[in-house]
Amino acid sequence: MRTELRIDAVAGALPRIHAVGGLAARRTGLDTVHVIGTAATPLGGDELDIRIAVGAGARLLVRSVAATIALPGRQTRKSFAHWHFEVAAGGELDFDPEPTVVAGGAEHETLTTVCLEPGARLRLRERVQVGRTGEDHGYWSGELNADIGDLPLLRHRLDLGADALTDDALSGPRALESILTYPDAARAETTGLDAALLPLAAGGTLFTRTANLLRV
């Protein structure tokens, strides 16, 4: 199944929503939208294409009503999601959905592209858990590319799960929390070996934490 979701926020108006496939969205406030699953997706073989755009002077908060569960399909265990975010000058986007859970035997890949204009504001949070209770053999791969106009802000990729190249008996995290914030002038900070807040050369910060389980 192919799913397409479009959310457009314009200053002075309610967000516009267009949805086809296994996801929908509902306006839950003047500047808030909740993403809702209308079918079991992503299953192996599914493709999700989600685009969220915030216009000049507009503000948008995006949340979800439940976790997303990636499941293997009958013919393939791999599913794919492309998230595309655009924020114009003076616009603000706060994206913080419930976690993605990759069930045992499933593979889920995400590609996230972020296009910001100078003067835009963004908080982009992603949480992933590989495996449900008692499962340890799912796989997730995520790539995040962000730009401010023509200036690269971030190129980041991370794999989790039993098929990840860095997975071994000594260090095999199954959970990820990632937060991209722009602008942000916070200094670099580390917490143990599994969490770090890193300032970006073009402005903003990237917080990354890996572990066996997500924090409640």
PyMOL commands that set and color helices and strands:
alter all, ss='L'
color gray80, all
select strands_A, chain A and resi 2-9+16-20+23-29+32-37+47-54+59-64+68-70+78-87+92-95+100-102+107-116+121-130+139-148+151-161+175-182+189-191+195-199+205-211
alter strands_A, ss='S'
color yellow, strands_A
deselect
rebuild
show_as cartoon
